Amino acid sequence: MLGSRARYQIIYYVGTTTVEHSDGTTSRLLGDSVQEGSVYIENDRITGQAPSLPNSEIEV
């Protein structure tokens, strides 16, 4: 899979979006085409909507 998935959080400026990653960190990215849910990210740019899948963590 190319890129990574992130959950949309808030739009700060036209054309940019702040996303919250599954580890709790945030990034400001180019793109504002997705209003909520999960997104695909590649090279600091939102490339499209990702399916909302269940998330689980396993400690090894």
NORHUTA-V782406 format. One line per field, one symbol per residue. ss: DSSP state (H for helix, E for strand, L for the rest). psi: psi as a letter, one per 40 degrees, with the letter a starting at -180 (. if undefined). burial: # if it has 24 or more other ideal C-beta (glycine too) atoms within 12 Angstrom, else .. A space follows every 10 residues. Layout:
ss->???
psi->???
burial->???
This chain:
ss->LLLEEEEEEE LLLLLEEEEE LLLLLEEEEE LLLLLLLEEE EELLEEEEEE LLLLLLLLLL
psi->hiaiiihhci hdiheiihih ideeiiihih hfehdiaiih hhffhheihi ihiihihhh.
burial->...######. ......###. ......#.#. #..#...### #...##...# ..........
